[in-house]
């Protein structure tokens, strides 16, 4: 006859407690994380104001002046790797912060600083994939969009030896004259685009322009101040000594409708 084995109640309680202690704890779900707010984007005005800078010194000007395009060929102005890298990163950061459409144009523009950086870092020959057409189209659109937000530069009069159309004509035969803006360098044309009344400009000298106002037919009056003048840097300083670098670019030559 089998005997029944009795287990004291206290022992049963202790055994049950041990089993509970050995059990795996239930996983606790982490608290939901707070949503991450997207980085605030610049407005068009904020982005353009930073890009243009003051007196022609902003990163958009620097990027455009870094690239040389002529007769289907291209090159880059000499620069140190450190300076070019800093400019390249500035353009990329501006692309991230700008409104989407401006950001896309700035990304295209950065191909110029990327190419210039590759050249600056190379001690031997270099080969760069670069589209002059795509880059110049982006640069022109950025200038057209952003020039209206550029702080007004100080306006200075033409030099004393260029105070009349006759004096200008003696120095620059055939000037001044009115030409279509479509016939001039894309950089000057883009910078002036928002200032044009009828799509024409006054060619003040080879590669130097002011927006033409049909209500002001006296071409001599356009030499009164440099505030809305754009074109070649060297020619601008020749005609308007001491004027701002705003609207000025390197290597702007006479347009197709000029002497």
C-alpha positions as a printed Julia matrix, in Angstrom:
259×3 Matrix{Float64}:
  0.0     0.0     0.0
  1.44    3.28   -1.11
  1.65    6.03    1.45
  0.56    9.54    0.6
  3.28   12.14    0.87
  2.19   15.41    2.37
  4.03   18.71    1.67
  3.64   21.42    4.25
  1.88   24.56    3.02
  4.96   26.7     3.82
  7.17   24.5     1.63
  4.69   24.79   -1.24
  4.69   28.54   -0.9
  8.48   28.66   -1.0
  8.65   26.4    -4.03
  6.11   28.51   -5.86
  8.04   31.65   -5.03
 11.26   30.2    -6.42
  9.57   29.28   -9.66
  8.23   32.79  -10.05
 11.65   34.27   -9.42
 13.18   32.07  -12.13
 10.61   33.13  -14.75
 11.65   35.53  -17.54
 10.37   39.08  -16.94
  7.91   40.33  -19.52
  9.38   42.74  -22.08
  8.27   46.32  -21.57
  7.68   48.33  -24.75
  9.77   51.53  -24.88
  7.85   54.76  -24.76
  7.08   56.17  -28.19
  9.78   58.57  -29.37
  8.88   62.16  -30.09
  8.57   62.95  -33.81
 11.64   64.6   -35.3
 10.86   67.98  -36.82
 12.39   68.6   -40.25
 15.08   71.24  -40.38
 13.66   74.67  -41.08
 14.24   75.81  -44.66
 15.27   79.26  -45.73
 12.83   81.39  -47.65
 13.89   82.42  -51.15
 14.8    85.87  -49.86
 16.92   84.47  -47.01
 18.71   82.01  -49.3
 19.38   84.61  -51.99
 20.55   87.28  -49.57
 23.2    84.89  -48.24
 24.19   83.75  -51.73
 24.65   87.28  -53.09
 26.4    88.74  -50.03
 27.41   92.39  -50.15
 29.41   94.23  -52.81
 29.65   91.16  -55.02
 31.35   88.98  -52.39
 28.8    86.22  -51.77
 29.27   82.51  -52.52
 27.21   82.72  -55.71
 29.61   85.33  -57.1
 32.63   83.33  -55.91
 31.33   80.15  -57.56
 30.63   81.88  -60.87
 34.0    83.64  -60.93
 35.75   80.34  -60.24
 34.65   78.88  -63.59
 35.87   80.07  -67.0
 33.83   79.17  -70.06
 34.84   80.35  -73.53
 34.13   79.06  -77.03
 32.93   75.67  -75.82
 35.87   75.08  -73.51
 36.07   75.47  -69.76
 38.63   75.9   -67.0
 38.92   77.0   -63.41
 40.55   79.99  -61.79
 43.57   79.0   -59.68
 42.66   78.51  -56.02
 43.97   76.67  -52.97
 42.35   73.34  -51.98
 41.36   74.78  -48.59
 39.61   77.82  -50.04
 37.88   75.8   -52.76
 36.73   73.11  -50.29
 35.27   75.78  -48.01
 33.35   77.33  -50.92
 32.15   73.91  -52.1
 30.8    73.02  -48.65
 29.14   76.44  -48.39
 27.3    75.84  -51.67
 26.2    72.35  -50.61
 24.96   73.65  -47.24
 23.04   76.41  -49.03
 21.45   73.78  -51.31
 20.24   71.81  -48.27
 18.73   74.88  -46.6
 17.21   76.55  -49.68
 13.7    76.01  -51.09
 13.6    72.84  -53.19
 13.83   74.47  -56.62
 16.7    76.75  -55.6
 18.38   73.79  -53.92
 18.33   71.85  -57.19
 19.99   74.76  -59.0
 22.63   75.05  -56.28
 23.35   71.33  -56.57
 24.01   71.86  -60.28
 26.16   74.89  -59.43
 28.24   72.78  -57.02
 29.58   70.78  -59.97
 31.76   73.81  -60.67
 33.25   73.97  -57.18
 33.65   70.17  -57.2
 35.6    70.34  -60.46
 37.72   73.24  -59.24
 38.47   71.33  -56.03
 39.6    68.3   -57.99
 41.95   70.47  -60.02
 43.25   72.29  -56.93
 44.06   68.98  -55.22
 45.75   67.44  -58.27
 49.51   67.78  -58.64
 49.45   66.35  -62.16
 47.13   66.42  -65.13
 43.42   66.33  -64.39
 40.24   65.07  -65.99
 36.94   66.5   -64.77
 33.41   65.6   -65.8
 31.71   68.97  -66.11
 28.84   70.24  -68.24
 29.4    73.92  -69.13
 25.87   74.17  -70.54
 24.14   72.75  -67.47
 26.31   74.7   -65.07
 25.89   78.04  -66.86
 22.12   77.51  -67.09
 21.96   76.97  -63.32
 24.22   79.96  -62.65
 22.1    82.19  -64.87
 18.83   81.14  -63.23
 20.28   81.7   -59.76
 21.45   85.19  -60.72
 18.05   86.06  -62.2
 16.25   84.82  -59.09
 18.61   86.25  -56.5
 19.81   89.59  -57.92
 16.59   91.38  -56.86
 17.41   90.5   -53.22
 20.98   91.81  -53.37
 21.57   94.83  -51.12
 21.91   97.98  -53.2
 25.51   98.91  -53.82
 26.82  102.45  -53.58
 26.52  104.23  -56.93
 29.48  106.18  -58.27
 29.61  108.31  -61.43
 31.69  107.57  -64.49
 35.25  108.84  -64.59
 35.81  112.47  -65.49
 37.22  111.49  -68.87
 33.99  109.63  -69.72
 31.47  112.29  -68.8
 29.75  112.55  -72.19
 28.8   110.25  -75.08
 31.43  111.96  -77.24
 34.13  111.21  -74.68
 32.92  107.62  -74.4
 32.87  107.24  -78.18
 36.43  108.55  -78.41
 37.54  105.97  -75.83
 35.28  103.14  -77.0
 34.33  103.71  -80.67
 30.69  102.92  -81.38
 29.55  103.25  -77.78
 27.1   103.88  -76.19
 24.34  102.02  -78.01
 21.15  100.11  -77.24
 21.21   96.33  -77.76
 19.03   93.33  -76.95
 19.82   91.75  -73.61
 19.75   88.34  -75.32
 22.9    89.31  -77.23
 25.13   89.87  -74.18
 27.04   87.58  -71.81
 24.59   85.35  -69.9
 25.94   86.49  -66.52
 25.32   90.18  -67.1
 22.01   89.41  -68.81
 20.83   87.29  -65.88
 21.89   89.87  -63.28
 20.03   92.62  -65.16
 16.97   90.51  -66.05
 14.73   91.8   -63.27
 15.61   95.42  -64.05
 14.73   95.48  -67.76
 11.77   97.48  -69.07
 11.67   96.06  -72.59
 14.42   93.46  -72.85
 17.09   95.95  -73.94
 20.24   97.32  -72.33
 22.58  100.23  -72.96
 26.04   98.97  -73.87
 28.19  101.55  -72.06
 31.49  100.02  -73.14
 32.58   96.61  -74.43
 31.07   94.08  -72.01
 29.46   96.66  -69.7
 25.71   97.33  -69.52
 22.9    99.23  -67.84
 19.15   98.54  -68.14
 17.6   100.68  -70.85
 14.53  102.77  -70.06
 12.61  103.85  -73.19
 11.47  106.94  -71.27
 15.13  108.0   -70.92
 16.55  108.07  -74.47
 19.58  110.22  -73.56
 22.3   107.57  -73.47
 24.73  109.94  -71.8
 22.57  109.88  -68.67
 23.36  106.21  -68.08
 26.9   107.13  -67.03
 25.59  109.09  -64.04
 25.89  106.14  -61.65
 27.08  102.54  -61.39
 24.27  101.22  -59.18
 22.54   99.12  -61.85
 25.53   98.42  -64.08
 26.7    94.89  -64.83
 29.43   93.35  -66.92
 33.17   92.86  -66.97
 34.96   93.64  -63.7
 37.93   95.4   -65.28
 35.82   97.47  -67.69
 33.47   98.48  -64.88
 36.4    99.83  -62.89
 37.67  101.65  -65.97
 34.34  103.4   -66.58
 33.24  103.73  -62.93
 36.44  103.9   -60.84
 35.96  102.69  -57.29
 32.56  101.11  -57.97
 31.26   98.0   -56.21
 31.95   94.49  -57.47
 28.2    93.78  -57.45
 27.09   92.65  -60.91
 30.72   92.35  -62.06
 32.27   89.2   -63.52
 35.57   88.19  -65.09
 35.95   87.73  -68.82
 32.76   89.43  -70.03
 33.34   90.42  -73.65
 31.33   92.52  -76.1
 28.03   90.99  -77.19
 27.09   89.98  -80.71
 25.28   93.29  -81.45
 28.2    95.49  -80.44
 31.06   96.93  -82.5
